[in-house]
Amino acid sequence: MVKLRLDEIIRYPVTTESAVRLIESENKLAFIVDIKANKDGIKRAVEKLYQVKVDNVCTLIIRNQKKAFVKLKPEFKASDVAIKLGIL
């Protein structure tokens, strides 16, 4: 298994219209992540980089890209993180 640094796991946030809808309705953030990253690594990276607690991580691979949908715990707002990232 390849050991990735936290800043290598998260490549960039997804800023599509549907991703913004997920932020507002389901408290989820979407990221393009390294193809070799696993769910535990993605969870640790998001928690450390954005100082939040993650409830759940779902991943999807499309055309050699891995997309991660990260649901935050209810006490943290995805919209606050999105504002810091410049998505909203």
Secondary structure, 3 states (H helix, E strand, C coil): CCCCCHHHHEEEECCCHHHHHHHHHHCEEEEEECCCCCHHHHHHHHHHHHCCCEEEEEEEEECCEEEEEEEECCCCCHHHHHHHHCCC
